[in-house]
Amino acid sequence: MKDYNDLHMHLIGEFNRHVMKHPGFAARIPWEAKIVFQLEGNDAYNQWVRYISECHPEEGKPILLVQVKGLRPPRFRIARPVIARSA
């Protein structure tokens, strides 16, 4: 279960970044929507997250299923490194 929690937290973080960078996408999310991720190819996680969302119903809040094809590898953040001198 810890692995699912870690994966879920990672998906939340990446989704938040996506929403911040794409305001048009963010505008399509209903106010106070409960977001349930569905990760392509990970049936066990998908079942777990649906179970968790059903155990904690929130009256009157819309449920938004977000299908995710996968996670890209993290970007290499160093910009154009150059070896100035070899020892």
C-alpha positions in Angstrom: 0.0 0.0 0.0 2.9 2.4 0.7 3.9 2.1 -3.0 0.4 3.1 -4.0 0.5 6.1 -1.7 3.9 7.2 -3.1 2.7 6.7 -6.6 -0.5 8.7 -5.8 1.4 11.6 -4.3 3.7 11.7 -7.3 0.7 11.8 -9.6 -0.9 14.6 -7.6 2.3 16.6 -7.8 2.7 16.1 -11.5 -1.0 16.9 -12.1 -0.7 20.1 -10.1 2.3 21.1 -12.3 0.4 20.3 -15.4 -2.6 22.4 -14.2 -0.4 25.4 -13.4 1.2 25.3 -16.9 -2.0 24.8 -18.8 -4.7 27.2 -17.6 -7.1 26.0 -20.4 -7.0 22.5 -19.0 -7.5 23.8 -15.5 -10.6 25.7 -16.5 -12.2 22.4 -17.5 -12.0 21.1 -13.9 -15.2 21.6 -12.0 -14.9 23.6 -8.7 -14.2 21.3 -5.7 -14.1 18.2 -8.0 -12.8 15.0 -6.4 -10.0 13.8 -8.8 -9.5 10.1 -9.2 -6.5 9.1 -11.2 -6.5 6.1 -13.5 -3.0 5.0 -14.6 -2.9 3.1 -17.9 -1.5 -0.4 -17.4 -1.7 -0.4 -13.6 -5.0 -2.2 -12.8 -4.0 -2.8 -9.2 -3.4 0.9 -8.5 -6.6 1.9 -10.4 -8.6 -0.5 -8.2 -7.0 0.8 -5.0 -7.6 4.5 -5.8 -11.2 3.8 -6.8 -11.7 1.9 -3.5 -10.2 4.7 -1.5 -12.4 7.3 -3.3 -15.5 5.3 -2.6 -14.6 4.9 1.1 -14.5 8.7 1.5 -17.5 10.0 -0.4 -17.9 13.8 -0.4 -21.6 14.7 -0.8 -22.3 17.0 -3.7 -18.8 17.2 -5.1 -18.3 16.1 -8.7 -16.0 13.2 -9.4 -13.4 13.7 -12.1 -11.7 10.6 -13.6 -8.3 11.6 -14.9 -6.8 9.0 -17.2 -3.0 9.1 -17.3 -1.1 7.2 -20.0 2.1 7.2 -17.9 4.8 9.3 -16.4 7.7 10.6 -18.4 11.2 10.4 -16.9 12.2 13.4 -14.9 14.0 16.1 -16.9 17.7 16.6 -16.6 17.8 20.0 -15.0 21.4 21.0 -15.7 21.5 23.3 -18.8 24.2 22.5 -21.4 27.0 21.3 -19.2 30.5 21.7 -20.7 33.7 20.1 -19.4 36.0 23.1 -19.1 39.1 21.1 -18.0 40.0 17.5 -17.4 42.2 16.7 -14.4 
